């Protein structure tokens, strides 16, 4: 290859790839705003609450933050709103063993933070972060264990070292409950424990509730 050919190859190649970069940049600028919902005053106030209490010091969100505590990008999509708000206001009232301290948020701040977390959960992140991998494969799971997986109970509870920490560890929950009482609790937690923040599973059939209860009773 002559020097002139190499020079032309470099010049025209550089121009071509620069133009590709410009086109991709413009395309991205057009697409990105469509991937996120509208930012309201509450969402903006919630982001300020996020920084005020240094949530980013323990949690990640949109890839930014620390890895001491769970990623919060999609947390509002994984956990019921009422439960999440109660946990934010007083984590150890929900789970006495929670590592997260009571930060001192007031009701308004909690509502704004919830608005911000709901906003981030609706942003198109190309399914990132991925859902946690459960210990047992679906095909090997019992009916009750499959229900446990389908209802995303692992978002709040740990079984065998896998799951979230917002709720109690269920690894050895079996001996602590009787079958009928546990089934009633799963259907409507507040009917058994008034102060419970856990959402009910009244949408499940009686058989599904029993199957889920039977699975939990095996955890010893």
ABEGO torsion letter per residue (X at the ends): XBAAAAAAAAAAAAAAAAAAAAAAAAAAAAAAAAABBBBBAAAAAAAAAAAAAGAAAABBBGGBEBAABBBAAAAAAABBAAAAAAAAABAAAABAABABBBAGBBAAAAAAAAAAAAAAAABBAGGOBBBBBBABBAAABBAAAAAAAAAGAAAABBBGGBEBAABBBAAAAAAABBAAAAAAAAABAAAABAABABBBAAABBAAAAAAAAAAAAABX
